[in-house]
Protein backbone atom coordinates (compact mmCIF):
# COMPACT_ATOMS: atom_id res chain seq x y z
CA UNK A 1 0.00 0.00 0.00
CA UNK A 2 1.30 3.46 -0.83
CA UNK A 3 2.25 5.73 2.01
CA UNK A 4 -0.26 8.30 0.83
CA UNK A 5 -3.16 5.93 0.12
CA UNK A 6 -6.17 5.85 2.40
CA UNK A 7 -5.91 3.32 5.20
CA UNK A 8 -8.92 1.55 6.63
CA UNK A 9 -6.90 1.16 9.82
CA UNK A 10 -9.06 1.01 12.90
CA UNK A 11 -12.27 1.46 10.93
CA UNK A 12 -13.07 -2.12 10.03
CA UNK A 13 -16.79 -1.89 10.59
CA UNK A 14 -17.44 0.08 7.42
CA UNK A 15 -18.82 3.05 9.32
CA UNK A 16 -17.26 6.47 9.41
CA UNK A 17 -16.56 7.93 12.84
CA UNK A 18 -18.84 10.67 14.08
CA UNK A 19 -17.20 14.09 14.44
CA UNK A 20 -19.66 15.70 16.86
CA UNK A 21 -19.06 19.21 18.16
CA UNK A 22 -19.29 17.84 21.70
CA UNK A 23 -16.51 15.33 21.07
CA UNK A 24 -14.31 18.09 19.60
CA UNK A 25 -14.29 19.84 22.95
CA UNK A 26 -13.98 16.66 25.00
CA UNK A 27 -10.83 15.74 23.06
CA UNK A 28 -9.41 19.27 23.23
CA UNK A 29 -10.07 19.78 26.94
CA UNK A 30 -8.65 16.39 27.96
CA UNK A 31 -5.50 16.66 25.85
CA UNK A 32 -5.05 20.23 27.04
CA UNK A 33 -5.23 19.00 30.65
CA UNK A 34 -2.60 16.37 29.84
CA UNK A 35 -0.32 18.94 28.21
CA UNK A 36 -0.80 21.32 31.13
CA UNK A 37 0.11 18.64 33.67
CA UNK A 38 3.19 17.49 31.74
CA UNK A 39 4.59 21.01 31.31
CA UNK A 40 3.79 22.17 34.85
CA UNK A 41 5.86 19.23 36.07
CA UNK A 42 8.97 20.39 34.22
CA UNK A 43 9.06 23.92 35.58
CA UNK A 44 7.74 23.14 39.07
CA UNK A 45 10.82 20.98 39.68
CA UNK A 46 13.13 23.57 38.14
CA UNK A 47 12.02 26.31 40.52
CA UNK A 48 11.89 23.99 43.56
CA UNK A 49 15.38 22.47 43.31
CA UNK A 50 16.74 24.40 46.36
CA UNK A 51 13.92 23.01 48.54
CA UNK A 52 14.36 19.50 47.09
CA UNK A 53 18.11 19.45 47.77
CA UNK A 54 17.57 20.77 51.28
CA UNK A 55 14.82 18.22 51.89
CA UNK A 56 16.97 15.23 50.92
CA UNK A 57 20.13 16.67 52.52
CA UNK A 58 22.23 17.18 49.39
CA UNK A 59 24.64 20.12 49.03
CA UNK A 60 24.15 21.54 45.51
CA UNK A 61 27.59 23.22 45.56
CA UNK A 62 29.46 19.98 46.23
CA UNK A 63 31.10 18.90 42.92
CA UNK A 64 30.05 15.27 43.35
CA UNK A 65 26.40 16.36 43.60
CA UNK A 66 26.26 18.23 40.28
CA UNK A 67 25.19 14.98 38.59
CA UNK A 68 22.13 14.76 40.83
CA UNK A 69 21.19 18.35 40.05
CA UNK A 70 21.57 17.85 36.30
CA UNK A 71 19.62 14.60 36.13
CA UNK A 72 16.79 15.64 38.45
CA UNK A 73 16.46 18.67 36.20
CA UNK A 74 17.05 17.10 32.77
CA UNK A 75 16.26 13.39 33.15
CA UNK A 76 12.56 13.98 32.48
CA UNK A 77 13.27 15.97 29.29
CA UNK A 78 15.87 13.51 27.98
CA UNK A 79 13.60 10.46 28.43
CA UNK A 80 10.64 12.30 26.91
CA UNK A 81 12.70 13.30 23.87
CA UNK A 82 13.97 9.73 23.35
CA UNK A 83 10.62 7.95 23.58
CA UNK A 84 8.14 10.40 22.06
CA UNK A 85 8.65 9.10 18.48
CA UNK A 86 8.33 5.37 19.38
CA UNK A 87 5.17 6.11 21.37
CA UNK A 88 3.81 8.04 18.41
CA UNK A 89 4.35 4.98 16.21
CA UNK A 90 2.75 2.73 18.84
CA UNK A 91 -0.22 5.09 18.77
CA UNK A 92 -0.53 4.62 15.01
CA UNK A 93 -0.44 0.83 15.45
CA UNK A 94 -2.49 0.21 18.60
CA UNK A 95 -4.51 3.41 18.92
CA UNK A 96 -3.52 6.93 19.92
CA UNK A 97 -6.08 7.19 22.70
CA UNK A 98 -4.90 3.90 24.21
CA UNK A 99 -1.27 5.06 24.44
CA UNK A 100 -2.35 8.51 25.64
CA UNK A 101 -4.48 6.99 28.43
CA UNK A 102 -1.57 4.79 29.52
CA UNK A 103 0.64 7.89 29.63
CA UNK A 104 -1.74 9.62 32.03
CA UNK A 105 -1.69 6.58 34.34
CA UNK A 106 2.12 6.16 34.26
CA UNK A 107 2.67 9.86 34.88
CA UNK A 108 0.32 9.87 37.88
CA UNK A 109 1.84 6.73 39.44
CA UNK A 110 5.35 8.16 39.09
CA UNK A 111 4.22 11.42 40.75
CA UNK A 112 3.05 9.46 43.80
CA UNK A 113 6.35 7.58 44.04
CA UNK A 114 8.36 10.79 43.69
CA UNK A 115 6.43 12.40 46.53
CA UNK A 116 7.04 9.50 48.95
CA UNK A 117 10.83 9.32 48.42
CA UNK A 118 11.90 7.37 51.55
CA UNK A 119 15.62 8.15 51.31
CA UNK A 120 17.98 11.07 51.93
CA UNK A 121 21.40 11.93 50.57
CA UNK A 122 22.65 10.17 47.44
CA UNK A 123 20.00 7.43 47.70
CA UNK A 124 17.26 10.06 47.83
CA UNK A 125 18.69 11.78 44.77
CA UNK A 126 18.86 8.50 42.85
CA UNK A 127 15.25 7.67 43.75
CA UNK A 128 14.12 11.03 42.36
CA UNK A 129 16.17 10.64 39.18
CA UNK A 130 14.84 7.17 38.35
CA UNK A 131 11.19 8.02 39.00
CA UNK A 132 11.56 11.31 37.12
CA UNK A 133 12.65 9.19 34.15
CA UNK A 134 9.59 6.94 34.55
CA UNK A 135 7.50 10.09 34.70
CA UNK A 136 9.21 11.10 31.45
CA UNK A 137 7.89 7.89 29.85
CA UNK A 138 4.37 8.95 30.78
CA UNK A 139 5.06 12.44 29.49
CA UNK A 140 6.32 11.01 26.19
CA UNK A 141 3.06 9.09 25.74
CA UNK A 142 1.09 12.28 26.36
CA UNK A 143 3.25 14.49 24.11
CA UNK A 144 3.34 11.93 21.29
CA UNK A 145 -0.40 11.49 20.94
CA UNK A 146 -2.14 14.64 22.20
CA UNK A 147 -1.78 16.64 18.97
CA UNK A 148 -2.63 13.54 16.90
CA UNK A 149 -5.85 13.08 18.91
CA UNK A 150 -6.74 16.74 18.30
CA UNK A 151 -5.98 16.37 14.59
CA UNK A 152 -8.23 13.30 14.43
CA UNK A 153 -11.05 15.06 16.28
CA UNK A 154 -11.08 18.41 14.46
CA UNK A 155 -11.61 19.07 10.75
CA UNK A 156 -8.71 20.80 9.01
CA UNK A 157 -10.31 24.24 8.97
CA UNK A 158 -10.66 24.29 12.78
CA UNK A 159 -7.37 22.69 13.81
CA UNK A 160 -5.36 25.90 14.11
CA UNK A 161 -7.66 27.20 16.82
CA UNK A 162 -7.56 23.86 18.65
CA UNK A 163 -3.77 23.64 18.39
CA UNK A 164 -3.56 27.23 19.64
CA UNK A 165 -5.43 26.31 22.82
CA UNK A 166 -3.29 23.19 23.27
CA UNK A 167 0.00 25.03 22.74
CA UNK A 168 -1.10 27.83 25.06
CA UNK A 169 -1.64 25.18 27.74
CA UNK A 170 1.92 23.97 27.17
CA UNK A 171 3.50 27.39 27.68
CA UNK A 172 1.05 28.39 30.42
CA UNK A 173 1.90 25.17 32.25
CA UNK A 174 5.58 26.04 32.33
CA UNK A 175 4.85 29.37 34.02
CA UNK A 176 2.10 28.07 36.28
CA UNK A 177 4.72 25.57 37.43
CA UNK A 178 7.06 28.40 38.39
CA UNK A 179 4.38 30.06 40.53
CA UNK A 180 3.04 26.86 42.09
CA UNK A 181 6.56 25.57 42.73
CA UNK A 182 7.55 28.83 44.38
CA UNK A 183 4.55 28.59 46.70
CA UNK A 184 4.64 24.87 47.52
CA UNK A 185 8.40 24.59 47.99
CA UNK A 186 8.08 26.95 50.97
CA UNK A 187 5.58 24.53 52.55
CA UNK A 188 7.13 21.13 51.75
CA UNK A 189 9.16 19.94 48.78
CA UNK A 190 7.04 16.76 48.53
CA UNK A 191 3.98 18.90 47.78
CA UNK A 192 5.37 19.80 44.34
CA UNK A 193 4.94 16.15 43.30
CA UNK A 194 1.70 15.51 45.20
CA UNK A 195 0.03 18.43 43.40
CA UNK A 196 0.06 16.42 40.14
CA UNK A 197 -1.71 13.44 41.70
CA UNK A 198 -5.34 14.66 41.85
CA UNK A 199 -5.02 16.23 38.39
CA UNK A 200 -3.53 12.99 37.08
CA UNK A 201 -6.22 10.80 38.64
CA UNK A 202 -9.03 12.96 37.25
CA UNK A 203 -7.36 13.14 33.85
CA UNK A 204 -6.74 9.39 33.74
CA UNK A 205 -10.34 8.48 34.59
CA UNK A 206 -11.71 11.13 32.24
CA UNK A 207 -9.49 9.99 29.36
CA UNK A 208 -10.45 6.32 29.84
CA UNK A 209 -14.17 7.10 29.90
CA UNK A 210 -14.51 9.86 27.30
CA UNK A 211 -11.84 9.63 24.59
CA UNK A 212 -12.60 7.42 21.58
CA UNK A 213 -10.42 5.79 18.94
CA UNK A 214 -11.67 7.69 15.89
CA UNK A 215 -8.34 8.08 14.11
CA UNK A 216 -7.04 6.06 11.18
CA UNK A 217 -4.58 3.40 12.36
CA UNK A 218 -1.55 2.15 10.50
CA UNK A 219 -1.35 -1.48 11.70
CA UNK A 220 1.87 -3.40 11.41
CA UNK A 221 4.87 -4.70 13.29
CA UNK A 222 6.85 -2.63 15.77
CA UNK A 223 10.29 -1.85 14.34
CA UNK A 224 12.51 -3.10 17.17
CA UNK A 225 15.83 -2.48 15.41
CA UNK A 226 14.89 1.05 14.39
CA UNK A 227 13.64 1.87 17.88
CA UNK A 228 16.77 0.49 19.52
CA UNK A 229 19.17 2.47 17.32
CA UNK A 230 17.06 5.63 17.61
CA UNK A 231 16.81 5.47 21.41
CA UNK A 232 20.50 4.64 21.85
CA UNK A 233 21.66 7.28 19.36
CA UNK A 234 19.53 10.15 20.63
CA UNK A 235 20.19 9.11 24.22
CA UNK A 236 23.97 9.24 23.72
CA UNK A 237 23.77 12.67 22.07
CA UNK A 238 21.65 14.14 24.87
CA UNK A 239 23.77 12.51 27.59
CA UNK A 240 26.91 13.89 25.93
CA UNK A 241 25.42 17.39 25.84
CA UNK A 242 24.35 17.11 29.48
CA UNK A 243 27.81 16.12 30.68
CA UNK A 244 29.36 18.78 28.47
CA UNK A 245 28.17 21.31 31.06
CA UNK A 246 30.41 19.88 33.79
CA UNK A 247 34.10 20.81 34.12
CA UNK A 248 36.71 18.34 32.89
CA UNK A 249 40.31 18.51 34.03
CA UNK A 250 41.46 22.13 33.85
CA UNK A 251 38.68 23.07 31.44
CA UNK A 252 35.61 24.95 32.67
CA UNK A 253 33.35 22.67 30.58
CA UNK A 254 33.39 19.00 29.60
CA UNK A 255 33.41 19.31 25.81
CA UNK A 256 37.00 18.05 25.59
CA UNK A 257 36.27 14.95 27.69
CA UNK A 258 36.78 11.73 25.69
CA UNK A 259 33.58 10.37 27.26
CA UNK A 260 31.55 13.36 26.08
CA UNK A 261 33.11 13.31 22.60
CA UNK A 262 32.64 9.54 22.40
CA UNK A 263 28.97 9.84 23.38
CA UNK A 264 28.33 12.57 20.79
CA UNK A 265 30.15 10.78 17.95
CA UNK A 266 28.67 7.39 18.85
CA UNK A 267 25.18 8.90 19.04
CA UNK A 268 25.48 10.50 15.60
CA UNK A 269 26.71 7.20 14.11
CA UNK A 270 23.82 5.25 15.65
CA UNK A 271 21.31 7.82 14.36
CA UNK A 272 22.80 7.45 10.87
CA UNK A 273 22.33 3.67 11.14
CA UNK A 274 18.75 4.31 12.27
CA UNK A 275 18.03 6.34 9.12
CA UNK A 276 19.50 3.56 6.96
CA UNK A 277 17.31 0.96 8.68
CA UNK A 278 14.18 3.08 8.31
CA UNK A 279 14.74 3.49 4.57
CA UNK A 280 14.99 -0.28 4.08
CA UNK A 281 12.50 -1.99 6.38
CA UNK A 282 8.94 -2.64 5.23
CA UNK A 283 7.31 -1.22 8.37
CA UNK A 284 9.61 1.45 9.83
CA UNK A 285 9.30 3.11 13.20
CA UNK A 286 9.14 6.43 11.38
CA UNK A 287 8.27 6.82 7.70
CA UNK A 288 11.25 8.82 6.40
CA UNK A 289 9.39 9.56 3.17
CA UNK A 290 7.32 12.07 5.11
CA UNK A 291 10.33 14.37 4.77
CA UNK A 292 9.55 14.56 1.06
CA UNK A 293 6.63 16.78 2.06
CA UNK A 294 8.02 20.31 2.09
CA UNK A 295 5.54 21.64 4.65
CA UNK A 296 6.42 18.79 7.03
CA UNK A 297 10.19 19.17 6.62
CA UNK A 298 10.25 22.97 6.86
CA UNK A 299 7.96 22.93 9.89
CA UNK A 300 10.11 20.41 11.74
CA UNK A 301 13.37 22.22 10.95
CA UNK A 302 11.80 25.40 12.29
CA UNK A 303 10.61 23.47 15.38
CA UNK A 304 14.09 22.13 16.18
CA UNK A 305 16.01 25.37 15.60
CA UNK A 306 13.48 27.52 17.43
CA UNK A 307 13.43 25.06 20.35
CA UNK A 308 17.23 25.30 20.64
CA UNK A 309 17.03 29.08 20.35
CA UNK A 310 14.08 29.60 22.68
CA UNK A 311 14.41 26.59 24.99
CA UNK A 312 17.11 28.06 27.21
CA UNK A 313 15.39 31.45 27.54
CA UNK A 314 13.49 30.45 30.67
CA UNK A 315 16.68 29.21 32.35
CA UNK A 316 18.60 32.38 31.53
CA UNK A 317 15.77 34.58 32.81
CA UNK A 318 15.57 32.56 36.04
CA UNK A 319 19.31 33.00 36.63
CA UNK A 320 19.02 36.70 35.84
CA UNK A 321 16.08 37.27 38.18
CA UNK A 322 16.86 34.87 41.05
CA UNK A 323 20.61 35.28 41.13
CA UNK A 324 20.99 38.99 40.38
CA UNK A 325 18.04 41.33 39.86
CA UNK A 326 15.71 40.32 42.71
CA UNK A 327 18.42 40.31 45.45
CA UNK A 328 19.67 43.69 44.18
CA UNK A 329 16.14 45.00 44.67
CA UNK A 330 15.83 43.82 48.26
CA UNK A 331 14.28 40.36 47.89
CA UNK A 332 15.66 37.62 50.12
CA UNK A 333 17.26 34.69 48.33
CA UNK A 334 14.67 32.38 49.90
CA UNK A 335 11.79 34.30 48.29
CA UNK A 336 13.28 34.66 44.80
CA UNK A 337 11.78 31.46 43.26
CA UNK A 338 8.22 32.72 43.80
CA UNK A 339 8.95 36.28 42.67
CA UNK A 340 10.88 35.12 39.62
CA UNK A 341 7.74 33.30 38.49
CA UNK A 342 5.62 36.41 39.08
CA UNK A 343 8.00 38.75 37.25
CA UNK A 344 8.13 36.40 34.24
CA UNK A 345 4.34 36.44 33.81
CA UNK A 346 4.41 38.90 30.84
CA UNK A 347 6.11 36.20 28.77
CA UNK A 348 3.25 33.81 29.48
CA UNK A 349 0.60 36.50 28.92
CA UNK A 350 2.06 37.29 25.49
CA UNK A 351 1.80 33.64 24.50
CA UNK A 352 -1.73 33.39 25.91
CA UNK A 353 -2.79 36.37 23.79
CA UNK A 354 -1.12 35.33 20.52
CA UNK A 355 -1.47 31.53 20.58
CA UNK A 356 -5.21 31.02 20.06
CA UNK A 357 -5.62 34.09 17.81
CA UNK A 358 -2.79 33.14 15.44
CA UNK A 359 -3.95 29.52 15.44
CA UNK A 360 -7.48 30.54 14.48
CA UNK A 361 -6.32 32.97 11.77
CA UNK A 362 -3.90 30.41 10.35
CA UNK A 363 -6.90 28.16 9.65
CA UNK A 364 -7.85 30.71 6.98
CA UNK A 365 -4.55 32.31 5.99
CA UNK A 366 -2.03 29.51 6.45
CA UNK A 367 0.94 29.13 8.79
CA UNK A 368 3.77 30.80 6.88
CA UNK A 369 2.96 34.44 7.68
CA UNK A 370 2.36 33.90 11.39
CA UNK A 371 5.18 31.46 12.11
CA UNK A 372 7.80 33.43 10.17
CA UNK A 373 6.83 36.80 11.61
CA UNK A 374 6.60 35.30 15.10
CA UNK A 375 10.15 33.94 14.97
CA UNK A 376 11.38 37.29 13.65
CA UNK A 377 9.85 39.00 16.69
CA UNK A 378 11.49 36.46 19.02
CA UNK A 379 14.90 37.04 17.41
CA UNK A 380 14.49 40.80 17.89
CA UNK A 381 13.66 40.33 21.58
CA UNK A 382 16.86 38.32 22.08
CA UNK A 383 18.84 41.29 20.76
CA UNK A 384 16.94 43.70 23.01
CA UNK A 385 17.58 41.48 26.03
CA UNK A 386 21.36 41.38 25.62
CA UNK A 387 21.41 45.16 25.02
CA UNK A 388 19.57 45.68 28.31
CA UNK A 389 21.61 46.44 31.46
CA UNK A 390 21.72 43.67 34.05
CA UNK A 391 20.05 45.94 36.62
CA UNK A 392 17.21 46.85 34.26
CA UNK A 393 14.08 48.94 34.68
CA UNK A 394 11.33 46.37 35.10
CA UNK A 395 8.71 47.81 32.75
CA UNK A 396 11.23 47.69 29.87
CA UNK A 397 12.06 44.06 30.68
CA UNK A 398 8.35 43.23 30.92
CA UNK A 399 7.59 44.75 27.51
CA UNK A 400 10.43 42.83 25.84
CA UNK A 401 9.50 39.43 27.29
CA UNK A 402 5.81 40.12 26.54
CA UNK A 403 6.67 40.51 22.86
CA UNK A 404 8.86 37.41 23.09
CA UNK A 405 5.73 35.56 24.24
CA UNK A 406 3.72 37.14 21.41
CA UNK A 407 6.27 35.91 18.86
CA UNK A 408 6.39 32.42 20.35
CA UNK A 409 2.59 32.22 20.34
CA UNK A 410 2.43 33.35 16.71
CA UNK A 411 4.84 30.56 15.74
CA UNK A 412 3.85 27.54 17.82
CA UNK A 413 0.21 26.80 17.02
CA UNK A 414 0.27 27.58 13.26
CA UNK A 415 3.52 25.65 12.81
CA UNK A 416 2.31 22.53 14.64
CA UNK A 417 -1.03 22.66 12.80
CA UNK A 418 0.74 22.90 9.44
CA UNK A 419 2.93 19.90 10.30
CA UNK A 420 -0.05 17.76 11.29
CA UNK A 421 -2.16 18.85 8.30
CA UNK A 422 0.58 17.89 5.86
CA UNK A 423 0.70 14.15 6.61
CA UNK A 424 -1.65 11.24 5.78
CA UNK A 425 -4.17 10.39 8.47
CA UNK A 426 -2.54 7.03 9.24
CA UNK A 427 0.82 8.74 9.97
CA UNK A 428 -0.42 11.35 12.44
CA UNK A 429 0.91 9.58 15.53
CA UNK A 430 4.39 9.30 14.02
CA UNK A 431 4.28 12.91 12.80
CA UNK A 432 3.17 14.15 16.21
CA UNK A 433 5.92 12.09 17.82
CA UNK A 434 8.59 13.49 15.49
CA UNK A 435 7.50 17.09 16.14
CA UNK A 436 7.38 16.42 19.88
CA UNK A 437 10.79 14.74 19.83
CA UNK A 438 12.39 17.68 18.00
CA UNK A 439 10.75 20.10 20.43
CA UNK A 440 11.95 18.21 23.53
CA UNK A 441 15.37 17.39 22.10
CA UNK A 442 15.78 21.05 21.13
CA UNK A 443 14.93 22.13 24.66
CA UNK A 444 17.44 19.66 26.14
CA UNK A 445 20.13 20.69 23.68
CA UNK A 446 19.36 24.32 24.42
CA UNK A 447 19.99 23.91 28.12
CA UNK A 448 23.32 22.17 27.50
CA UNK A 449 24.46 24.58 24.80
CA UNK A 450 23.26 27.74 26.59
CA UNK A 451 24.78 26.75 29.92
CA UNK A 452 28.07 25.93 28.19
CA UNK A 453 28.10 29.24 26.33
CA UNK A 454 27.21 31.06 29.53
CA UNK A 455 30.03 29.30 31.40
CA UNK A 456 32.52 30.28 28.67
CA UNK A 457 31.44 33.93 28.83
CA UNK A 458 31.18 33.79 32.61
CA UNK A 459 34.64 32.34 33.15
CA UNK A 460 36.44 34.96 31.05
CA UNK A 461 36.14 37.62 33.77
CA UNK A 462 34.71 35.86 36.85
CA UNK A 463 37.96 34.61 38.52
CA UNK A 464 39.55 38.07 38.58
CA UNK A 465 36.30 39.79 39.59
CA UNK A 466 35.60 37.32 42.41
CA UNK A 467 39.17 37.37 43.74
CA UNK A 468 39.27 41.19 43.78
CA UNK A 469 35.93 41.42 45.55
CA UNK A 470 37.00 38.98 48.26
CA UNK A 471 40.35 40.70 48.81
CA UNK A 472 38.57 44.05 49.21
CA UNK A 473 36.70 42.60 52.20
CA UNK A 474 39.71 41.21 54.02
CA UNK A 475 39.74 37.61 52.77
CA UNK A 476 43.35 36.30 52.80
CA UNK A 477 44.98 36.19 49.37
CA UNK A 478 45.37 32.41 49.27
CA UNK A 479 41.73 31.76 50.15
CA UNK A 480 40.53 34.49 47.76
CA UNK A 481 42.56 32.97 44.91
CA UNK A 482 41.25 29.47 45.66
CA UNK A 483 37.61 30.60 45.78
CA UNK A 484 38.09 32.76 42.68
CA UNK A 485 39.17 29.72 40.71
CA UNK A 486 36.26 27.51 41.76
CA UNK A 487 34.53 25.98 38.69
CA UNK A 488 32.15 28.64 37.30
CA UNK A 489 29.42 26.02 36.88
CA UNK A 490 28.98 25.91 40.67
CA UNK A 491 28.42 29.66 40.95
CA UNK A 492 26.17 29.61 37.89
CA UNK A 493 24.01 26.88 39.42
CA UNK A 494 23.94 28.84 42.69
CA UNK A 495 22.49 31.80 40.78
CA UNK A 496 20.07 29.45 39.01
CA UNK A 497 18.94 27.95 42.32
CA UNK A 498 18.59 31.41 43.86
CA UNK A 499 20.96 31.34 46.81
CA UNK A 500 24.17 33.05 47.93
CA UNK A 501 27.10 30.57 47.91
CA UNK A 502 29.70 32.94 49.39
CA UNK A 503 29.12 31.94 53.02
CA UNK A 504 29.55 28.24 52.23
CA UNK A 505 32.67 28.91 50.15
CA UNK A 506 34.24 31.01 52.93
CA UNK A 507 33.36 28.38 55.53
CA UNK A 508 34.88 25.68 53.32
CA UNK A 509 38.07 27.73 52.99
CA UNK A 510 38.26 28.02 56.80
CA UNK A 511 38.39 31.83 56.89
CA UNK A 512 34.83 32.82 57.83
CA UNK A 513 35.56 33.00 61.55
CA UNK A 514 38.67 35.18 61.09
CA UNK A 515 36.92 38.02 59.24
CA UNK A 516 35.52 41.20 60.80
CA UNK A 517 31.78 41.15 61.45
CA UNK A 518 31.28 44.07 59.05
CA UNK A 519 33.02 42.19 56.22
CA UNK A 520 31.10 38.98 56.96
CA UNK A 521 27.83 40.93 56.84
CA UNK A 522 28.76 42.48 53.49
CA UNK A 523 30.02 39.24 51.93
CA UNK A 524 26.99 37.18 52.95
CA UNK A 525 24.37 39.89 52.39
CA UNK A 526 21.92 40.29 49.53
CA UNK A 527 24.01 42.50 47.27
CA UNK A 528 27.64 41.29 47.24
CA UNK A 529 27.17 38.11 45.19
CA UNK A 530 24.70 39.64 42.68
CA UNK A 531 26.93 42.70 42.16
CA UNK A 532 29.95 40.44 41.82
CA UNK A 533 28.56 38.21 39.09
CA UNK A 534 26.53 40.83 37.18
CA UNK A 535 29.43 41.82 34.90
CA UNK A 536 30.54 38.27 34.02
CA UNK A 537 26.89 37.25 33.68
CA UNK A 538 26.26 39.98 31.11
CA UNK A 539 29.33 38.84 29.14
CA UNK A 540 27.84 35.36 28.99
CA UNK A 541 24.38 36.71 28.23
CA UNK A 542 25.62 38.51 25.11
CA UNK A 543 27.11 35.25 23.78
CA UNK A 544 24.01 33.17 24.61
CA UNK A 545 21.38 35.52 23.22
CA UNK A 546 23.43 36.29 20.10
CA UNK A 547 23.51 32.58 19.26
CA UNK A 548 19.80 32.29 20.13
CA UNK A 549 18.92 35.18 17.80
CA UNK A 550 20.88 33.63 14.92
CA UNK A 551 19.25 30.20 15.39
CA UNK A 552 15.80 31.77 15.58
CA UNK A 553 16.38 33.73 12.35
CA UNK A 554 17.46 30.52 10.58
CA UNK A 555 14.27 28.89 11.90
CA UNK A 556 12.28 31.82 10.48
CA UNK A 557 13.93 31.27 7.09
CA UNK A 558 12.97 27.58 7.22
CA UNK A 559 9.42 28.56 8.08
CA UNK A 560 9.29 30.98 5.16
CA UNK A 561 10.07 28.26 2.59
CA UNK A 562 7.31 25.92 3.80
CA UNK A 563 5.17 26.95 0.83
CA UNK A 564 1.57 28.04 0.61
CA UNK A 565 -1.17 26.57 2.73
CA UNK A 566 -1.16 22.79 2.37
CA UNK A 567 -3.37 20.03 3.72
CA UNK A 568 -2.67 16.41 2.82
CA UNK A 569 -5.33 15.72 0.22
CA UNK A 570 -6.03 12.08 1.07
CA UNK A 571 -6.61 12.91 4.73
CA UNK A 572 -8.62 16.01 3.89
CA UNK A 573 -10.89 14.14 1.48
CA UNK A 574 -11.63 11.55 4.15
CA UNK A 575 -12.66 14.27 6.59
CA UNK A 576 -14.75 16.13 4.03
CA UNK A 577 -16.53 12.89 3.18
CA UNK A 578 -17.31 12.34 6.85
CA UNK A 579 -18.75 15.84 7.15
CA UNK A 580 -20.96 15.19 4.09
CA UNK A 581 -22.24 11.88 5.49
CA UNK A 582 -20.14 9.67 3.21
CA UNK A 583 -17.97 6.70 4.10
CA UNK A 584 -14.31 7.61 3.64
CA UNK A 585 -13.21 4.07 4.41
CA UNK A 586 -15.06 2.50 1.52
CA UNK A 587 -13.05 1.21 -1.46
CA UNK A 588 -11.50 3.52 -4.04
CA UNK A 589 -13.64 6.46 -5.11
CA UNK A 590 -15.46 6.68 -1.76
CA UNK A 591 -18.13 4.19 -2.91
CA UNK A 592 -20.12 2.38 -0.29
CA UNK A 593 -19.26 -1.30 0.33
CA UNK A 594 -21.52 -3.69 -1.51
CA UNK A 595 -22.67 -1.09 -4.08
CA UNK A 596 -23.10 -1.79 -7.77
CA UNK A 597 -20.59 0.85 -8.87
CA UNK A 598 -17.02 -0.10 -9.59
CA UNK A 599 -14.19 1.89 -8.00
CA UNK A 600 -14.06 5.18 -9.80
CA UNK A 601 -17.47 4.62 -11.43
CA UNK A 602 -20.26 7.10 -11.99
CA UNK A 603 -21.64 6.85 -8.44
CA UNK A 604 -18.24 7.24 -6.84
CA UNK A 605 -17.18 10.33 -8.76
CA UNK A 606 -19.87 12.70 -7.46
CA UNK A 607 -19.04 11.71 -3.89
CA UNK A 608 -15.38 12.49 -4.29
CA UNK A 609 -16.27 15.69 -6.13
CA UNK A 610 -18.57 16.67 -3.26
CA UNK A 611 -15.73 16.16 -0.80
CA UNK A 612 -13.33 18.17 -2.96
CA UNK A 613 -15.83 21.00 -3.36
CA UNK A 614 -16.31 21.15 0.42
CA UNK A 615 -12.56 21.46 0.89
CA UNK A 616 -12.18 23.97 -1.92
CA UNK A 617 -14.71 26.24 -0.26
CA UNK A 618 -12.48 26.22 2.83
CA UNK A 619 -9.37 26.85 0.74
CA UNK A 620 -7.79 23.57 1.80
CA UNK A 621 -7.32 21.94 -1.60
CA UNK A 622 -7.84 23.17 -5.10
CA UNK A 623 -11.39 22.80 -6.37
Secondary structure as UniProt FT lines:
FT   TURN            3..4
FT   TURN            9..10
FT   HELIX           21..55
FT   TURN            56..57
FT   TURN            60..61
FT   HELIX           63..65
FT   HELIX           66..94
FT   HELIX           96..115
FT   HELIX           121..153
FT   HELIX           156..158
FT   HELIX           159..187
FT   TURN            189..190
FT   HELIX           191..210
FT   HELIX           224..243
FT   TURN            244..245
FT   TURN            249..250
FT   TURN            255..256
FT   HELIX           258..280
FT   HELIX           288..292
FT   HELIX           294..311
FT   HELIX           313..318
FT   HELIX           319..325
FT   HELIX           326..328
FT   TURN            329..330
FT   HELIX           333..335
FT   HELIX           336..343
FT   HELIX           345..365
FT   HELIX           368..387
FT   HELIX           394..421
FT   HELIX           425..427
FT   HELIX           428..472
FT   TURN            473..474
FT   HELIX           477..484
FT   HELIX           488..497
FT   HELIX           502..509
FT   HELIX           512..514
FT   HELIX           517..523
FT   HELIX           526..560
FT   TURN            561..562
FT   HELIX           569..579
FT   TURN            580..581
FT   TURN            584..585
FT   HELIX           588..590
FT   TURN            593..594
FT   TURN            599..600
FT   HELIX           602..618
//
